[in-house]
Amino acid sequence: MSNHNLIGLNQDGVTKLTGLLNKLLANYQILYMNTRGFHWNVRGDNFFELHAKFEETYNDLLTKVDEIAERILTLSERPLHSFSAYIERASINEERDITDGKQGIAHLLSSYQELIKEQREILSLAGEIEDEGTASLMSDYIKEQEKTIWMLGAYLNK
C-alpha cells in the first residue's frame, strides 16, 4: 500500500508539513484580526494614511489565509477553522484596543518577522519532501514580506 497522498507526496512528510502550515494559518488569522482592529481604531495625525494601509494589509492577509487553507486541503489534510484553535496554536499575540498607528505598525513589523521565520521553516521542509507547490507559495510570501519589513522598519526609523 502506498504511503502517498493524491498529489504523490509522502504522507508522513505531508503530515508534518501541514502541522506547520496550520500554525502559519493560525498566525495569519490572528494578524488579520489584529490588523482589522488597527484599521478600525487608529487615531491621530496619520489617520488617513494608516487607515488605508491597514485596510490594504488586512485584504492581503485574508487572501493568504485562503491560499494557505486551500494548500492544506490540496495536501489532503484539514485546515484549522475555529478561533479557539487559532489562539491555541498561534505564536502571534492577539492585540486589543490599539489606537496609536505606530504601535500598530510595530506589531505588523514583529508579526511579519515571525511569519517569515515560520515560512522559511516550511520552505525547507517542503523542499525535503519535494512539495514544489508549498515551496513556491512560501517563496513568494517571503520575497514580498521581506520588502514589507523593510518598509515598516523605515516608517518606524529602524
MARMARLUM-124223 format. One record per atom (N, C-alpha, C, O): residue in one letter; y, x, z. Coordinates in steps of 0.02 Angstrom, whole numbers, padded with zeros to 5 digits, always signed. Layout:
N
aYXZ;...
// end
This chain:
158
m-00059+00042+00000;m+00000+00000+00000;m+00062+00044+00000;m+00066+00093+00038;s+00109+00028-00041;s+00171+00067-00049;s+00217+00056+00010;s+00224+00000+00036;n+00250+00109+00031;n+00299+00105+00084;n+00370+00109+00054;n+00413+00145+00080;h+00380+00072-00001;h+00445+00073-00035;h+00472+00002-00040;h+00434-00047-00044;n+00538-00003-00040;n+00570-00069-00046;n+00575-00088-00120;n+00548-00054-00163;l+00608-00143-00134;l+00612-00170-00202;l+00647-00123-00251;l+00632-00125-00311;i+00691-00080-00227;i+00726-00034-00273;i+00695+00036-00272;i+00725+00084-00297;g+00635+00042-00242;g+00597+00104-00246;g+00612+00157-00195;g+00591+00214-00204;l+00647+00139-00142;l+00663+00188-00090;l+00614+00184-00032;l+00590+00130-00016;n+00600+00241-00002;n+00555+00244+00055;n+00581+00201+00112;n+00638+00210+00134;q+00540+00155+00136;q+00562+00107+00186;q+00580+00139+00253;q+00626+00116+00287;d+00546+00192+00272;d+00563+00225+00336;d+00634+00252+00333;d+00672+00244+00381;g+00651+00285+00278;g+00719+00311+00270;g+00770+00256+00265;g+00825+00261+00292;v+00752+00202+00231;v+00797+00145+00223;v+00812+00112+00291;v+00868+00093+00305;t+00761+00107+00332;t+00771+00076+00399;t+00821+00116+00439;t+00865+00088+00472;k+00814+00182+00438;k+00862+00225+00474;k+00931+00218+00443;k+00981+00212+00479;l+00935+00218+00378;l+00999+00214+00343;l+01033+00147+00357;l+01094+00146+00369;t+00996+00093+00355;t+01028+00028+00366;t+01050+00019+00439;t+01096-00020+00453;g+01018+00054+00485;g+01043+00054+00554;g+01113+00084+00556;g+01158+00058+00590;l+01123+00139+00520;l+01189+00171+00517;l+01238+00127+00479;l+01297+00122+00498;l+01215+00095+00426;l+01260+00050+00388;l+01280-00010+00429;l+01337-00033+00423;n+01236-00036+00471;n+01254-00092+00514;n+01306-00071+00567;n+01350-00110+00583;k+01300-00010+00592;k+01352+00014+00638;k+01419+00021+00601;k+01471+00003+00628;l+01416+00046+00540;l+01477+00052+00500;l+01506-00018+00486;l+01567-00027+00490;l+01464-00065+00470;l+01486-00135+00460;l+01521-00161+00522;l+01573-00193+00517;a+01492-00149+00579;a+01523-00171+00642;a+01592-00140+00651;a+01639-00174+00670;n+01598-00076+00636;n+01663-00043+00643;n+01714-00071+00593;n+01773-00080+00610;y+01692-00084+00532;y+01738-00114+00484;y+01761-00184+00506;y+01819-00201+00498;q+01716-00223+00534;q+01735-00290+00557;q+01785-00287+00615;q+01833-00325+00616;i+01774-00241+00661;i+01820-00234+00718;i+01888-00210+00692;i+01940-00236+00712;l+01887-00160+00648;l+01950-00135+00621;l+01986-00189+00580;l+02047-00195+00583;y+01948-00229+00543;y+01978-00284+00506;y+02015-00332+00553;y+02073-00349+00540;m+01982-00353+00607;m+02015-00399+00654;m+02074-00367+00689;m+02125-00399+00699;n+02068-00303+00707;n+02124-00268+00737;n+02184-00268+00690;n+02240-00280+00711;t+02171-00254+00626;t+02225-00248+00578;t+02257-00316+00564;t+02317-00320+00553;r+02217-00369+00564;r+02246-00436+00559;r+02294-00448+00617;r+02349-00475+00608;g+02274-00428+00676;g+02317-00435+00734;g+02381-00395+00728;g+02435-00419+00746;f+02376-00334+00702;f+02437-00293+00692;f+02483-00329+00642;f+02543-00331+00653;h+02455-00355+00589;h+02493-00391+00538;h+02530-00451+00568;h+02589-00461+00556;w+02494-00490+00608;w+02524-00550+00637;w+02577-00534+00689;w+02626-00571+00695;n+02568-00481+00727;n+02608-00470+00787;n+02659-00414+00783;n+02697-00405+00831;v+02661-00376+00729;v+02706-00319+00725;v+02779-00344+00732;v+02797-00397+00707;r+02820-00304+00766;r+02891-00318+00777;r+02930-00255+00766;r+02902-00200+00766;g+02995-00262+00756;g+03038-00203+00755;g+03068-00187+00687;g+03062-00225+00639;d+03099-00128+00685;d+03137-00106+00627;d+03096-00102+00563;d+03122-00116+00509;n+03034-00084+00568;n+02991-00076+00509;n+02948-00137+00496;n+02896-00132+00464;f+02969-00195+00522;f+02928-00256+00516;f+02905-00269+00444;f+02845-00276+00432;f+02952-00273+00398;f+02935-00293+00330;f+02887-00244+00297;f+02838-00263+00265;e+02901-00180+00306;e+02858-00127+00278;e+02788-00130+00308;e+02738-00128+00272;l+02784-00134+00375;l+02718-00132+00408;l+02680-00197+00401;l+02619-00197+00395;h+02715-00253+00402;h+02683-00318+00393;h+02646-00318+00326;h+02588-00339+00322;a+02678-00294+00274;a+02647-00290+00207;a+02590-00239+00206;a+02538-00251+00176;k+02600-00181+00237;k+02549-00128+00237;k+02487-00151+00275;k+02431-00139+00252;f+02496-00183+00332;f+02438-00208+00369;f+02400-00260+00329;f+02339-00262+00331;e+02436-00303+00292;e+02402-00353+00251;e+02362-00319+00195;e+02305-00337+00182;e+02392-00270+00162;e+02357-00232+00110;e+02294-00200+00139;e+02241-00200+00108;t+02300-00173+00200;t+02244-00139+00232;t+02189-00187+00250;t+02130-00173+00236;y+02206-00244+00281;y+02151-00289+00300;y+02117-00320+00240;y+02058-00335+00243;n+02154-00330+00185;n+02121-00355+00124;n+02071-00304+00097;n+02016-00322+00076;d+02089-00240+00099;d+02043-00187+00078;d+01982-00184+00125;d+01926-00177+00102;l+01994-00189+00189;l+01939-00187+00237;l+01891-00245+00226;l+01830-00236+00231;l+01917-00303+00212;l+01875-00362+00201;l+01830-00352+00139;l+01771-00371+00140;t+01857-00322+00088;t+01816-00306+00029;t+01760-00259+00047;t+01703-00269+00026;k+01775-00208+00087;k+01725-00159+00107;k+01672-00191+00153;k+01613-00173+00148;v+01692-00236+00196;v+01643-00272+00238;v+01592-00306+00194;v+01532-00300+00207;d+01614-00340+00143;d+01568-00374+00097;d+01524-00325+00059;d+01464-00337+00051;e+01553-00270+00035;e+01514-00220-00001;e+01460-00189+00042;e+01404-00179+00019;i+01477-00173+00104;i+01427-00143+00149;i+01372-00192+00165;i+01313-00174+00163;a+01390-00255+00181;a+01339-00305+00195;a+01293-00316+00135;a+01232-00321+00143;e+01322-00318+00076;e+01281-00327+00016;e+01238-00266+00001;e+01183-00272-00027;r+01262-00207+00018;r+01221-00147+00009;r+01161-00149+00055;r+01105-00132+00035;i+01171-00171+00118;i+01115-00178+00164;i+01064-00227+00137;i+01004-00215+00140;l+01087-00282+00109;l+01042-00331+00079;l+01005-00302+00019;l+00946-00315+00009;t+01040-00263-00022;t+01009-00231-00080;t+00953-00184-00058;t+00904-00175-00094;l+00961-00154+00000;l+00910-00109+00028;l+00853-00148+00062;l+00810-00118+00093;s+00854-00214+00056;s+00802-00259+00083;s+00803-00265+00159;s+00752-00276+00190;e+00862-00257+00188;e+00871-00265+00260;e+00923-00319+00272;e+00952-00347+00225;r+00936-00335+00336;r+00985-00387+00354;r+01046-00357+00387;r+01041-00316+00433;p+01105-00377+00362;p+01166-00354+00395;p+01180-00392+00459;p+01161-00451+00466;l+01211-00358+00506;l+01235-00393+00566;l+01283-00448+00544;l+01318-00440+00493;h+01286-00502+00582;h+01331-00556+00561;h+01357-00597+00620;h+01373-00656+00612;s+01363-00566+00677;s+01394-00600+00734;s+01443-00552+00768;s+01431-00491+00770;f+01497-00580+00794;f+01545-00536+00826;f+01518-00504+00889;f+01538-00449+00907;s+01472-00538+00924;s+01442-00506+00983;s+01404-00444+00962;s+01405-00393+00997;a+01369-00447+00905;a+01333-00388+00881;a+01381-00333+00859;a+01368-00274+00870;y+01436-00353+00829;y+01486-00303+00808;y+01515-00266+00868;y+01518-00205+00869;i+01535-00304+00918;i+01563-00274+00979;i+01513-00227+01012;i+01531-00173+01035;e+01450-00248+01014;e+01397-00208+01044;e+01385-00143+01008;e+01374-00091+01040;r+01389-00143+00941;r+01371-00084+00901;r+01431-00039+00884;r+01422+00020+00871;a+01490-00067+00883;a+01549-00030+00857;a+01570+00027+00904;a+01564+00022+00965;s+01593+00080+00874;s+01624+00134+00912;s+01700+00130+00908;s+01735+00165+00945;i+01726+00087+00865;i+01798+00073+00862;i+01812+00017+00912;i+01778-00034+00913;n+01862+00027+00954;n+01877-00021+01006;n+01918-00079+00980;n+01960-00072+00936;e+01904-00137+01008;e+01945-00196+00995;e+02014-00185+01026;e+02019-00163+01083;e+02065-00200+00988;e+02134-00193+01012;e+02165-00263+01019;e+02151-00308+00980;r+02208-00270+01069;r+02240-00335+01080;r+02314-00326+01092;r+02337-00278+01123;d+02352-00373+01067;d+02423-00381+01082;d+02465-00320+01064;d+02514-00305+01099;i+02448-00285+01012;i+02490-00229+00990;i+02546-00257+00946;i+02533-00288+00895;t+02608-00245+00966;t+02666-00266+00928;t+02705-00207+00899;t+02745-00215+00853;d+02693-00148+00927;d+02727-00088+00904;d+02691-00061+00842;d+02632-00045+00845;g+02728-00056+00787;g+02698-00034+00724;g+02667+00034+00727;g+02614+00046+00698;k+02700+00081+00763;k+02673+00149+00767;k+02607+00150+00805;k+02563+00190+00789;q+02601+00107+00855;q+02537+00102+00890;q+02482+00077+00843;q+02426+00102+00844;g+02499+00027+00803;g+02451+00002+00754;g+02431+00055+00704;g+02372+00061+00687;i+02480+00093+00679;i+02466+00146+00631;i+02423+00200+00664;i+02376+00225+00633;a+02438+00218+00726;a+02398+00268+00762;a+02326+00244+00770;a+02279+00284+00764;h+02316+00179+00782;h+02248+00152+00788;h+02214+00155+00720;h+02155+00173+00716;l+02249+00139+00667;l+02219+00144+00600;l+02198+00216+00586;l+02143+00228+00561;l+02241+00264+00603;l+02225+00334+00591;l+02161+00354+00627;l+02115+00382+00596;s+02157+00341+00691;s+02097+00361+00728;s+02035+00322+00705;s+01980+00349+00705;s+02044+00260+00684;s+01988+00221+00660;s+01962+00248+00594;s+01901+00253+00584;y+02007+00265+00548;y+01985+00294+00485;y+01950+00362+00496;y+01903+00379+00460;q+01973+00400+00544;q+01940+00463+00560;q+01868+00449+00583;q+01822+00486+00565;e+01858+00398+00623;e+01791+00379+00645;e+01749+00355+00586;e+01691+00374+00580;l+01778+00313+00543;l+01741+00288+00485;l+01718+00346+00440;l+01661+00346+00418;i+01762+00393+00428;i+01743+00450+00385;i+01686+00489+00415;i+01640+00510+00379;k+01689+00500+00479;k+01634+00537+00513;k+01568+00500+00502;k+01518+00531+00485;e+01567+00435+00512;e+01506+00396+00503;e+01484+00395+00430;e+01425+00400+00414;q+01532+00388+00385;q+01516+00384+00314;q+01488+00450+00288;q+01445+00450+00244;r+01511+00505+00315;r+01482+00570+00296;r+01410+00575+00319;r+01368+00602+00283;e+01395+00549+00378;e+01326+00549+00402;e+01282+00505+00357;e+01226+00524+00340;i+01307+00447+00339;i+01271+00402+00294;i+01261+00434+00226;i+01207+00430+00197;l+01313+00466+00200;l+01309+00501+00136;l+01254+00553+00136;l+01215+00559+00089;s+01250+00592+00190;s+01200+00643+00196;s+01129+00613+00196;s+01085+00637+00160;l+01119+00562+00236;l+01053+00530+00240;l+01036+00497+00173;l+00978+00500+00151;a+01084+00464+00142;a+01072+00433+00077;a+01049+00484+00026;a+01004+00471-00014;g+01078+00544+00028;g+01057+00597-00017;g+00986+00618-00003;g+00947+00631-00050;e+00967+00623+00060;e+00899+00643+00079;e+00847+00595+00053;e+00793+00616+00033;i+00862+00530+00053;i+00812+00480+00031;i+00823+00459-00042;i+00792+00411-00065;e+00867+00494-00077;e+00882+00482-00148;e+00910+00413-00161;e+00893+00381-00211;d+00953+00390-00116;d+00986+00324-00122;d+01055+00336-00153;d+01105+00341-00118;e+01057+00339-00219;e+01119+00353-00255;e+01170+00298-00246;e+01230+00312-00243;g+01149+00235-00241;g+01195+00179-00233;g+01236+00185-00169;g+01297+00177-00170;t+01202+00198-00114;t+01238+00205-00050;t+01279+00268-00050;t+01336+00268-00026;a+01252+00322-00077;a+01289+00386-00080;a+01354+00377-00119;a+01406+00401-00098;s+01351+00343-00175;s+01409+00332-00216;s+01462+00290-00180;s+01521+00306-00182;l+01440+00238-00146;l+01485+00195-00108;l+01520+00235-00053;l+01581+00230-00046;m+01482+00275-00016;m+01512+00315+00038;m+01560+00367+00010;m+01613+00379+00038;s+01541+00399-00044;s+01583+00450-00075;s+01650+00419-00096;s+01703+00449-00085;d+01648+00360-00126;d+01710+00326-00146;d+01753+00311-00085;d+01814+00321-00086;y+01723+00285-00032;y+01761+00269+00029;y+01792+00331+00059;y+01851+00330+00078;i+01754+00384+00064;i+01778+00446+00094;i+01838+00473+00055;i+01889+00490+00085;k+01833+00476-00010;k+01888+00502-00051;k+01951+00461-00040;k+02005+00489-00030;e+01945+00396-00041;e+02002+00352-00032;e+02032+00359+00038;e+02093+00362+00046;q+01989+00362+00089;q+02013+00363+00157;q+02040+00431+00179;q+02081+00434+00225;e+02018+00485+00148;e+02049+00549+00163;e+02123+00547+00143;e+02165+00573+00180;k+02139+00517+00087;k+02209+00510+00067;k+02246+00463+00115;k+02303+00476+00133;t+02214+00410+00135;t+02244+00363+00183;t+02260+00398+00249;t+02313+00387+00278;i+02214+00440+00272;i+02226+00477+00334;i+02286+00522+00327;i+02328+00526+00372;w+02291+00557+00270;w+02349+00599+00258;w+02414+00558+00262;w+02462+00579+00293;m+02414+00500+00230;m+02474+00458+00229;m+02491+00431+00298;m+02550+00430+00318;l+02441+00408+00334;l+02453+00383+00402;l+02479+00439+00447;l+02525+00429+00487;g+02450+00498+00440;g+02474+00556+00478;g+02546+00573+00461;g+02585+00589+00505;a+02563+00570+00397;a+02632+00584+00376;a+02680+00533+00406;a+02735+00551+00427;y+02660+00470+00408;y+02701+00417+00437;y+02715+00432+00511;y+02770+00420+00536;l+02665+00458+00545;l+02671+00473+00617;l+02697+00545+00630;l+02699+00566+00688;n+02716+00581+00577;n+02740+00650+00583;n+02688+00697+00613;n+02705+00739+00654;k+02627+00689+00593;k+02572+00732+00617;k+02554+00782+00564;k+02509+00823+00575;
// end
